[in-house]
Structure formats: structure tokens, C-alpha cells
Amino acid sequence: MNSSTSWSTMMSEVVNYHAPFRVNQKVSSTSKSSSSQLKLHAAFNWRNINILEGASPSPCLHHPDTTNAMSVKKMNDDKAGSQAKEKVQALTENTFMDDAVDPIYQAKARILNNAIQEIGMGRYQWGLFVVTGFGWLADNLWPIVTGLILAPVVKEFGFLGPYLQLGQSVGLLVGAVFWGVGSDVWGRKISFNITLLITAIFAVAAGGSPNSVALCSLAAVWSIGVGGNLPVDSAIFLEFVPASHQYLLTVLSIWWAFGQLVGSLIAWPLIGNFSCELTGPSNCPRSANQGWRYFLFTMGGLMFLLWGIRFFVFKLHESPKYLMGRGRDEAAVEVVHRVAEHNGTTSTLSLEHLREVGLLSSEDSKELDTSAKGAVSRQLQKFDAGHVTSLFATRKLAYSTSLLITLWAFIGLAFPLYNAFVTYYLATRGADFGDGSLYITYRNQVILSVIGVPGALLAGYMVELPILGRRGTLAIFTALTGVFILVSTTARTSNALLGWNCAYSFTSNVMYGVLYAITPELFPTKDRGTGNAIVAAANRVFGIMAPIIALYADLTSSVPIFIAGAIFVVAGVIALLLPFESRGRASL
């Protein structure tokens, strides 16, 4: 019995999936020789197997053709019962058509997907759900922090508040591009272990800022760390989670809601009790306005704690598909076995299963230059445009990537545009918000934060519904977010505004949960970090426009509010135009 037969038989017996697991064996490329295609076909002949829910594992080994016949027979026998059940299939098929992705890479990615599925959702993946969730938490927490400290720092330093938001937006842009692209160059692990540490160091330093220039500069630097979290963390989680549990990438957005909740709860006593009265005398000395500094020290300390858990408690392994894409098949197999061991199980994956498929184009043998110049040259070659051009390799893939960039850009502009203008707009329209005390302000902030938690859970459920999937859920809740922004302008009391904002908070949390999930799913692993970086960069670039507009535009104008709402509605329509639906499919 050879290892190839053992592997194929084992995979046909894996039945404890969230849904039936089917793989399309068709792999074609005009760029590869016919012998390579035959070799690929032979290696994956066993992938023509359908595993039905409730099927019993075969006690013996079968020839591939026999196994196929038995599978067909089983399908016919269970046809009546199967028709009564709605099945969501987890497919590791060629989502990116034509030659967008190297067929050898696709085949190896499928092998690794099957190996991860064989291991199942275990302790390692649940631990990863927590530590990558820290990235979601930080991504929403720090923009909230900037908003919460804005009023007291403007009172103390006497500068234009949008400059602080501008510094933050620039830092988020740099962080998204640098860490996202970098994760495709030097790996996910380095970026993952550094981003929270950068945020922690410079947030604590910002608490001692002597003036507005220092504060805005340090906010930009801590945001470089914040900006790298989602592009990197979403790639890491997606590349380790089994296809049957890929929907958890959407549920990860619950940490995003927790970030807002934590920031609001901690700011309430600190800023509320240790700040100058906003309606009091214009003089606001540092000694009477320590609340925002205490808040930054606390939030920075929290980041140190989360980084410590990531670095010292949880041992992150490099992504096996990243390693495979770099030609390091042996290291990829080793990681799979380490994850299996951590989960208390085993994997039958071996190096032979990857090597028998063939070599990636990047693995072609070349004479190695071992000089210092050669080492530097090899590192610089990693920063080529290949990761970008691969995202536009075919018309359909280019269309998908372009729509994702547009979605992120529109949402990046609409959110801060609304936040920058809505308060002034409502105040000039005769809105009576009653008690404007800090207590009411932070009470409302906490209520809005709590509302976001069930939104994340609902998103995880809806994206698995066949009638909606990722695209339908994203489209509906993006458009609804725009609708609630538009109707919020009718509020004339504090309670009315709170009600509309609760609806807006709920729908936007669902929207972001789906957006953060579908985006990395539509990028192949070897270019996922770069793809995430590009869409995040579009989001941050358009986000920079909002504070610039606020600096020079008439804040009492109603036009920006209606534009923000309309942008969300248009973005909802764009979501429906995405050519790929990733529900039930394993990412490559």
C-alpha cells in the first residue's frame, strides 16, 4: 500500500464536517505541459469523491474507480432523504478561473485545505479565534479612543480637532499598506507579533504629550500598528480554519463590537470625572484635565497585555499555505502536524503528497548566489509587483478586485464624513438634546456599543443562508446603514437620535462583519496580504478626505450627511455585483 492510496482513502472517510466536502478535480492551464496536467490529474483522481452527511467510514481501502462507484451508489440510495435537507457544501474548487492562479499552487492549496479539514476545529483554531480577535478589537477601539479624547484635548490645547483625526488616518493608511504587503513578503508571523506592541508603546507615550503637535504625531505612529491588524489577522485566521468553519471569520467581528464597548466603559469614569467642564471657562490647565491621559495610559496598558498573550502565551505557527506558496513544502507539512498535535489529533499529510503534484514556478532550480550581494538581491526580489498583478490576472478577477476596492473606499469616506458633520447639522436644525452632561454622553456610547454585539452574531448566521450568502447579507445591511444615516437627520431629541443611532450601529456591525470576511476569502493565499493591504489603503485614503473636508467646509451644511447616506446605499448595490460568492467554499 503506498502513501498516496492511504491518503486518498483516509480523506474519503472524513465525515465529521459541518457540511459535505466536495472537491472539483478539474485543473487546467495552457502554461503547463501536458505531462504535468496528467500528473496533476493522477494525483487528484481521488478528489472526485462526495462524502455525504451521516455516511459511515469505509473499513477498507478501495481503488479510486471503485470508490467513485460506491459514492454514486450511496448518493442514489440516499437521494430521497437528501432532497429533504438543504446542504451547504464546502468546496475547495478553482474559484479564480483561467490562469489567475498557478494550477500547481491550486492543487497544493487543496491538499492543505483537506489536511486542515481533517484536523478539524480544535484548540489551536479556537485559541487563534481569541488572539486574532485582539486585532479586531484594536481596529475599532483606537478610532473610538481618538473620538473620546477629542473634546478634552481640544479644550486643553486649543487646536482644530480634525488635525488629530487626520494624523490617525495617515497612520492607519501607512500601517495597512506596510504590514499587509509585508505579510506576503516576510510572512504573517512577524507582522502579527509586532503590531499590538507598536500600538501599546506609542499610546502610552501619547498620554504624556505636552502639546497638540506631539499628540497628533504619536497618534499617527500608534495608528501604524493599529492599521496592520486586520489585513494580517484575517489572513492568518482564514488560512488555519477548516472550510466547514470559515463562517467564523464573520463572527470574529464580535471583537470589533467589544473594542467599542471596552473603550466606552473605561472612558466613562476616567474622562467623565477627571476632565475640565466643556461648557466652563476657556482656561483648562493640565492639572484639571488628566482624564484623557489616564485613558491613554490604560488603553496602552491593555495593548501591552494583549500583545503579551499573543507573544508569550499563544504560539503562532507560520501559515502553511504561505510557506507552500514560498516553495517551503516541508515546513508547511511540519506546521500542519504541529497544529494536529496541539489539537490532540494526527494528520496523515506527508511531504510526498505536495511534491508529487510538481513544483511551483517560483521553485525552479537556480544556482544560488551565497554572497552578501546575492542575499540582499533575493530579499529585494520579494518586493515585486507580482502580488498586485496576480489580483488582476483575468477579467473576472480584476472585476472582483476592483469592486472590493470601490466598496472599501466608499465606506471609508462615508463613515467619517457622517461623524464629522452630524452633530453640527442637528444642533443648527433646532434639535433639543436635553441633558448634555458627560454622564448622558457616555451612557449613550455604551448603549451603542452593546447593540453592536448581537449584530456580529447575526452576521455569522446570515452569511451561511443559501438565499443570501455573503453578497446578499453585505448588500442588505450596507444599504440599511445608509438609510438609517439619512433618517437620523430627522431627530430632534436626544432619545430619537439615540434610537436611530442604535439601528445604525447594529446594521453597520453586520456590514463590517461580512465585509471583513468576504474580502480575504476572495484573494488567493499567496497574494492575500497584498489584497487586504490594497483595499484597506483605499479605505484609509478616502477616510483622510473626511477630516480635510471638515477643516474647510461649512459644518452646518446638510449636503455631506446626505452624501454619506447615499454612498452607503450605492455601496450596497455594488456588493450585489461581486462576481464570486464564497459561501460554502474553502479559500485557496
KOLDOFI-235758 format. One record per residue (C-alpha): z, x, y. Coordinates in steps of 0.5 Angstrom, whole numbers, always signed. Example, Ala and Ser with C-alpha at 12.3 -4.5 7.8 and 13.67 -1.06 7.14 Angstrom:
BEGIN
PT +16 +25 -9 .
PT +14 +27 -2 .
% end
This chain:
BEGIN
PT +0 +0 +0 .
PT -2 +3 +7 .
PT +2 +2 +13 .
PT -4 -2 +16 .
PT -3 -7 +11 .
PT +4 -7 +11 .
PT +4 -8 +19 .
PT -1 -14 +19 .
PT +3 -17 +13 .
PT +9 -17 +17 .
PT +6 -20 +23 .
PT +3 -26 +19 .
PT +11 -27 +17 .
PT +14 -27 +24 .
PT +15 -35 +25 .
PT +21 -35 +30 .
PT +17 -35 +36 .
PT +18 -40 +42 .
PT +11 -43 +40 .
PT +6 -41 +35 .
PT +3 -34 +36 .
PT -5 -33 +36 .
PT -9 -27 +38 .
PT -16 -27 +39 .
PT -19 -21 +36 .
PT -26 -21 +40 .
PT -26 -15 +43 .
PT -33 -12 +46 .
PT -35 -7 +51 .
PT -42 -4 +52 .
PT -39 +2 +55 .
PT -36 +4 +48 .
PT -40 +6 +42 .
PT -42 +1 +36 .
PT -38 +5 +31 .
PT -32 +5 +36 .
PT -33 -3 +36 .
PT -33 -3 +28 .
PT -27 +1 +28 .
PT -23 -4 +33 .
PT -25 -10 +29 .
PT -23 -7 +23 .
PT -16 -5 +26 .
PT -15 -12 +28 .
PT -18 -16 +23 .
PT -11 -19 +21 .
PT -11 -22 +28 .
PT -15 -28 +26 .
PT -8 -31 +23 .
PT -5 -37 +26 .
PT +3 -38 +25 .
PT +5 -45 +25 .
PT +12 -47 +27 .
PT +16 -48 +21 .
PT +12 -44 +17 .
PT +15 -40 +11 .
PT +14 -33 +11 .
PT +10 -31 +5 .
PT +13 -27 +0 .
PT +8 -22 -2 .
PT +2 -18 +1 .
PT -5 -21 +2 .
PT -12 -19 +3 .
PT -14 -21 +10 .
PT -19 -26 +8 .
PT -14 -29 +3 .
PT -9 -29 +9 .
PT -14 -33 +13 .
PT -16 -38 +8 .
PT -9 -39 +7 .
PT -8 -40 +14 .
PT -13 -45 +15 .
PT -11 -49 +9 .
PT -4 -49 +12 .
PT -7 -52 +18 .
PT -10 -57 +15 .
PT -4 -59 +11 .
PT +0 -60 +17 .
PT -5 -63 +21 .
PT -2 -70 +22 .
PT +4 -67 +24 .
PT +1 -62 +28 .
PT -2 -67 +32 .
PT +4 -71 +34 .
PT +7 -64 +37 .
PT +5 -61 +44 .
PT +5 -54 +43 .
PT +5 -48 +48 .
PT +1 -42 +45 .
PT +3 -35 +47 .
PT -4 -32 +47 .
PT -5 -24 +47 .
PT -12 -25 +49 .
PT -17 -22 +54 .
PT -15 -26 +60 .
PT -19 -21 +64 .
PT -26 -22 +62 .
PT -32 -17 +61 .
PT -31 -9 +62 .
PT -25 -11 +67 .
PT -20 -7 +62 .
PT -22 -2 +57 .
PT -22 -5 +51 .
PT -18 +0 +47 .
PT -13 -1 +52 .
PT -13 -8 +51 .
PT -13 -7 +43 .
PT -7 -3 +44 .
PT -3 -7 +49 .
PT -4 -13 +44 .
PT -1 -9 +39 .
PT +5 -7 +43 .
PT +6 -15 +45 .
PT +6 -16 +38 .
PT +12 -11 +37 .
PT +16 -14 +43 .
PT +15 -21 +40 .
PT +17 -18 +33 .
PT +23 -15 +36 .
PT +25 -22 +40 .
PT +29 -24 +46 .
PT +35 -19 +45 .
PT +41 -16 +48 .
PT +36 -11 +51 .
PT +32 -16 +55 .
PT +38 -20 +57 .
PT +41 -14 +60 .
PT +34 -13 +63 .
PT +35 -20 +66 .
PT +41 -18 +70 .
PT +39 -12 +72 .
PT +32 -13 +75 .
PT +36 -20 +78 .
PT +39 -15 +82 .
PT +32 -13 +85 .
PT +31 -21 +87 .
PT +38 -22 +90 .
PT +37 -16 +94 .
PT +30 -18 +96 .
PT +33 -25 +99 .
PT +40 -22 +101 .
PT +37 -17 +106 .
PT +33 -21 +111 .
PT +38 -26 +111 .
PT +43 -21 +113 .
PT +39 -19 +119 .
PT +39 -26 +121 .
PT +46 -27 +120 .
PT +48 -21 +124 .
PT +42 -22 +130 .
PT +47 -26 +134 .
PT +53 -22 +135 .
PT +49 -15 +135 .
PT +44 -18 +141 .
PT +51 -20 +144 .
PT +54 -13 +144 .
PT +47 -9 +145 .
PT +44 -14 +150 .
PT +37 -13 +147 .
PT +31 -17 +144 .
PT +33 -20 +137 .
PT +25 -20 +135 .
PT +26 -12 +135 .
PT +31 -12 +129 .
PT +26 -16 +125 .
PT +20 -12 +127 .
PT +24 -6 +124 .
PT +26 -9 +118 .
PT +19 -12 +117 .
PT +16 -5 +118 .
PT +21 -2 +113 .
PT +19 -8 +108 .
PT +12 -6 +108 .
PT +13 +1 +107 .
PT +17 +0 +101 .
PT +13 -5 +98 .
PT +7 +0 +98 .
PT +10 +6 +97 .
PT +15 +4 +91 .
PT +9 -1 +88 .
PT +4 +4 +88 .
PT +9 +10 +86 .
PT +11 +6 +80 .
PT +4 +6 +77 .
PT +4 +14 +78 .
PT +10 +17 +76 .
PT +13 +11 +72 .
PT +17 +5 +73 .
PT +24 +8 +71 .
PT +24 +13 +77 .
PT +23 +7 +83 .
PT +28 +2 +79 .
PT +34 +7 +79 .
PT +33 +9 +87 .
PT +31 +3 +91 .
PT +38 +0 +91 .
PT +41 +7 +92 .
PT +37 +8 +99 .
PT +39 +1 +101 .
PT +46 +2 +100 .
PT +46 +9 +104 .
PT +43 +6 +110 .
PT +46 +0 +110 .
PT +53 +3 +110 .
PT +50 +8 +116 .
PT +48 +2 +120 .
PT +55 -1 +120 .
PT +57 +5 +125 .
PT +51 +4 +129 .
PT +52 +6 +137 .
PT +46 +2 +140 .
PT +40 -2 +138 .
PT +35 +3 +137 .
PT +40 +6 +132 .
PT +41 +0 +128 .
PT +33 -2 +128 .
PT +32 +5 +126 .
PT +37 +4 +120 .
PT +35 -3 +118 .
PT +27 +0 +117 .
PT +30 +5 +113 .
PT +34 +1 +108 .
PT +28 -4 +108 .
PT +24 +1 +105 .
PT +29 +1 +99 .
PT +29 -7 +99 .
PT +21 -7 +99 .
PT +21 -4 +93 .
PT +25 -8 +89 .
PT +20 -14 +87 .
PT +14 -10 +86 .
PT +17 -6 +81 .
PT +23 -10 +78 .
PT +18 -16 +76 .
PT +13 -11 +72 .
PT +19 -8 +68 .
PT +22 -15 +66 .
PT +15 -17 +64 .
PT +13 -11 +60 .
PT +19 -12 +56 .
PT +20 -19 +55 .
PT +17 -23 +49 .
PT +11 -27 +50 .
PT +15 -33 +48 .
PT +20 -32 +53 .
PT +15 -30 +59 .
PT +17 -36 +63 .
PT +24 -33 +64 .
PT +20 -29 +70 .
PT +20 -35 +74 .
PT +27 -37 +72 .
PT +29 -30 +75 .
PT +28 -33 +82 .
PT +35 -36 +81 .
PT +38 -29 +83 .
PT +34 -30 +89 .
PT +38 -36 +91 .
PT +44 -32 +89 .
PT +42 -27 +94 .
PT +42 -32 +100 .
PT +49 -35 +97 .
PT +53 -29 +97 .
PT +50 -27 +104 .
PT +52 -33 +107 .
PT +59 -34 +103 .
PT +61 -27 +106 .
PT +58 -27 +113 .
PT +62 -34 +114 .
PT +69 -31 +114 .
PT +67 -24 +117 .
PT +62 -25 +122 .
PT +66 -32 +124 .
PT +73 -29 +125 .
PT +71 -22 +128 .
PT +66 -23 +133 .
PT +65 -25 +140 .
PT +64 -32 +142 .
PT +57 -33 +143 .
PT +58 -38 +149 .
PT +63 -34 +152 .
PT +63 -28 +157 .
PT +57 -24 +157 .
PT +61 -18 +156 .
PT +62 -16 +149 .
PT +65 -10 +147 .
PT +65 -7 +140 .
PT +73 -7 +139 .
PT +72 -15 +140 .
PT +65 -15 +135 .
PT +67 -12 +129 .
PT +65 -18 +124 .
PT +57 -15 +123 .
PT +60 -8 +122 .
PT +65 -11 +117 .
PT +59 -15 +114 .
PT +54 -9 +113 .
PT +60 -5 +110 .
PT +61 -10 +105 .
PT +54 -11 +103 .
PT +52 -4 +103 .
PT +58 -3 +98 .
PT +55 -9 +94 .
PT +49 -5 +93 .
PT +53 +1 +91 .
PT +56 -3 +86 .
PT +49 -6 +83 .
PT +46 +1 +83 .
PT +52 +4 +79 .
PT +51 -2 +74 .
PT +44 +0 +74 .
PT +44 +7 +73 .
PT +51 +8 +69 .
PT +52 +2 +65 .
PT +45 +0 +63 .
PT +40 +5 +60 .
PT +33 +3 +62 .
PT +27 +6 +58 .
PT +20 +7 +61 .
PT +15 +1 +60 .
PT +12 +2 +53 .
PT +5 +0 +56 .
PT +6 +4 +62 .
PT +7 +10 +57 .
PT +1 +8 +53 .
PT -4 +7 +59 .
PT -2 +14 +60 .
PT -4 +16 +53 .
PT +3 +17 +51 .
PT +3 +13 +45 .
PT +8 +17 +41 .
PT +13 +16 +47 .
PT +11 +8 +47 .
PT +13 +7 +40 .
PT +19 +11 +41 .
PT +21 +6 +46 .
PT +20 +0 +42 .
PT +24 +3 +36 .
PT +30 +4 +41 .
PT +29 -3 +44 .
PT +29 -5 +37 .
PT +36 -1 +35 .
PT +39 -4 +42 .
PT +38 -11 +39 .
PT +41 -9 +33 .
PT +34 -10 +29 .
PT +28 -6 +27 .
PT +21 -5 +28 .
PT +15 -3 +24 .
PT +11 -1 +29 .
PT +8 +6 +28 .
PT +4 +11 +32 .
PT -2 +10 +27 .
PT -2 +3 +29 .
PT -4 +5 +36 .
PT -8 +12 +34 .
PT -13 +8 +29 .
PT -15 +4 +35 .
PT -18 +10 +38 .
PT -17 +14 +45 .
PT -17 +11 +52 .
PT -22 +14 +56 .
PT -16 +18 +60 .
PT -14 +21 +54 .
PT -21 +25 +53 .
PT -19 +32 +51 .
PT -20 +37 +56 .
PT -18 +45 +57 .
PT -11 +45 +60 .
PT -10 +49 +66 .
PT -3 +51 +66 .
PT -3 +55 +73 .
PT +1 +52 +78 .
PT -5 +50 +82 .
PT -7 +46 +76 .
PT +0 +43 +75 .
PT -1 +41 +83 .
PT -8 +38 +82 .
PT -6 +34 +76 .
PT -1 +30 +80 .
PT -6 +29 +86 .
PT -11 +26 +81 .
PT -6 +21 +79 .
PT -7 +18 +86 .
PT -14 +16 +86 .
PT -17 +9 +87 .
PT -18 +7 +80 .
PT -12 +3 +80 .
PT -14 -1 +86 .
PT -22 -2 +84 .
PT -19 -4 +77 .
PT -17 -10 +80 .
PT -24 -12 +83 .
PT -28 -9 +77 .
PT -31 -16 +76 .
PT -33 -22 +80 .
PT -28 -27 +77 .
PT -22 -21 +77 .
PT -24 -20 +84 .
PT -24 -27 +86 .
PT -17 -28 +83 .
PT -14 -22 +86 .
PT -17 -24 +93 .
PT -14 -31 +92 .
PT -7 -28 +91 .
PT -7 -23 +97 .
PT -9 -29 +101 .
PT -3 -33 +98 .
PT +2 -28 +100 .
PT -1 -26 +107 .
PT -1 -34 +109 .
PT +6 -35 +106 .
PT +8 -28 +109 .
PT +6 -31 +116 .
PT +9 -38 +115 .
PT +16 -37 +114 .
PT +18 -32 +119 .
PT +13 -36 +124 .
PT +17 -42 +123 .
PT +24 -39 +123 .
PT +22 -35 +130 .
PT +21 -42 +133 .
PT +24 -48 +130 .
PT +31 -47 +134 .
PT +28 -47 +141 .
PT +23 -52 +139 .
PT +28 -57 +137 .
PT +33 -55 +143 .
PT +28 -57 +148 .
PT +26 -63 +145 .
PT +33 -66 +146 .
PT +36 -65 +139 .
PT +43 -66 +139 .
PT +46 -62 +134 .
PT +54 -64 +136 .
PT +59 -58 +134 .
PT +55 -51 +135 .
PT +61 -47 +132 .
PT +61 -42 +127 .
PT +64 -46 +122 .
PT +59 -51 +122 .
PT +53 -46 +122 .
PT +56 -42 +116 .
PT +58 -48 +113 .
PT +50 -51 +113 .
PT +48 -44 +111 .
PT +52 -44 +105 .
PT +50 -51 +103 .
PT +42 -49 +104 .
PT +44 -43 +99 .
PT +47 -47 +94 .
PT +41 -52 +94 .
PT +36 -46 +92 .
PT +40 -45 +85 .
PT +37 -51 +82 .
PT +30 -50 +85 .
PT +30 -44 +81 .
PT +32 -47 +74 .
PT +27 -53 +75 .
PT +21 -48 +77 .
PT +22 -45 +70 .
PT +22 -51 +67 .
PT +16 -54 +70 .
PT +11 -48 +69 .
PT +11 -49 +62 .
PT +9 -56 +62 .
PT +2 -56 +60 .
PT +0 -61 +65 .
PT +2 -57 +71 .
PT +3 -50 +69 .
PT +4 -44 +74 .
PT -2 -46 +78 .
PT +0 -53 +79 .
PT +7 -52 +80 .
PT +6 -47 +85 .
PT +0 -51 +89 .
PT +5 -58 +89 .
PT +11 -54 +92 .
PT +8 -50 +97 .
PT +4 -56 +100 .
PT +11 -59 +100 .
PT +14 -54 +103 .
PT +9 -54 +109 .
PT +10 -62 +109 .
PT +18 -61 +110 .
PT +17 -56 +115 .
PT +13 -61 +119 .
PT +17 -67 +118 .
PT +23 -62 +120 .
PT +21 -62 +127 .
PT +23 -70 +128 .
PT +30 -68 +127 .
PT +35 -70 +133 .
PT +42 -69 +130 .
PT +45 -63 +126 .
PT +45 -68 +120 .
PT +38 -70 +120 .
PT +36 -62 +121 .
PT +40 -60 +115 .
PT +37 -66 +111 .
PT +30 -63 +112 .
PT +32 -56 +111 .
PT +35 -58 +104 .
PT +29 -60 +102 .
PT +25 -54 +105 .
PT +30 -50 +102 .
PT +29 -53 +95 .
PT +22 -53 +95 .
PT +21 -46 +97 .
PT +25 -43 +92 .
PT +21 -47 +87 .
PT +15 -44 +90 .
PT +17 -37 +91 .
PT +20 -37 +83 .
PT +13 -39 +81 .
PT +9 -34 +86 .
PT +14 -28 +84 .
PT +12 -30 +76 .
PT +5 -31 +76 .
PT +3 -25 +81 .
PT +5 -20 +76 .
PT +2 -24 +70 .
PT -5 -24 +73 .
PT -5 -16 +73 .
PT -6 -11 +67 .
PT +0 -7 +66 .
PT -4 +0 +68 .
PT -5 -3 +75 .
PT +1 -8 +76 .
PT +5 -4 +80 .
PT -1 -3 +85 .
PT -3 -10 +85 .
PT +4 -12 +86 .
PT +4 -7 +92 .
PT -2 -10 +95 .
PT +0 -17 +95 .
PT +7 -15 +98 .
PT +4 -11 +103 .
PT -1 -17 +105 .
PT +6 -21 +106 .
PT +9 -16 +110 .
PT +3 -14 +114 .
PT +3 -22 +116 .
PT +10 -22 +117 .
PT +10 -17 +122 .
PT +6 -21 +126 .
PT +11 -27 +127 .
PT +16 -23 +131 .
PT +11 -20 +135 .
PT +8 -27 +137 .
PT +16 -29 +138 .
PT +16 -23 +143 .
PT +10 -25 +147 .
PT +9 -33 +146 .
PT +13 -39 +149 .
PT +18 -40 +144 .
PT +19 -47 +147 .
PT +11 -49 +144 .
PT +10 -53 +138 .
PT +4 -50 +136 .
PT +7 -45 +132 .
PT +11 -50 +128 .
PT +5 -54 +126 .
PT +1 -48 +125 .
PT +6 -45 +120 .
PT +7 -52 +116 .
PT -1 -53 +116 .
PT -1 -46 +113 .
PT +3 -48 +107 .
PT -1 -54 +106 .
PT -7 -49 +106 .
PT -4 -44 +101 .
PT -2 -50 +96 .
PT -10 -52 +96 .
PT -11 -44 +95 .
PT -6 -44 +89 .
PT -11 -49 +85 .
PT -17 -45 +86 .
PT -14 -39 +82 .
PT -19 -38 +76 .
PT -13 -36 +71 .
PT -7 -40 +68 .
PT -2 -35 +65 .
PT +2 -41 +62 .
PT +3 -39 +54 .
PT -1 -33 +55 .
PT +2 -26 +54 .
PT +1 -21 +59 .
PT -4 -15 +58 .
% end
